[in-house]
Amino acid sequence: MELKVDQDRCLGCGVCVVSCPVNARISPENAGGAGSKTTETIMMVENGFIKLFSPDKCEECGTCQMFCPCDAIWLE
């Protein structure tokens, strides 16, 4: 499976970034909403949109999809 983001639907709210357990392990400040200090995370908010940096690290748990308020991120 592959992680996908629909930029037309994405609000750039960052809920997926904060809810992702892999992001939290890689960059613990993500879980508090402070923003990542490294591009080693799966995704980050950049210029108001979600940008995938390391989608290969995704464990396909679906947490980001479950919490996205606008169905802009999913596994395909």
Sequence and secondary structure as in RCSB ss.txt:
>XXXX:A:sequence
MELKVDQDRCLGCGVCVVSCPVNARISPENAGGAGSKTTETIMMVENGFIKLFSPDKCEECGTCQMFCPCDAIWL
E
>XXXX:A:secstr
  EEE TTT     HHHHH HHHHHH GGGTTTS  S TTSSEEEETTEEEES GGG     HHHHH TT  EEE
 
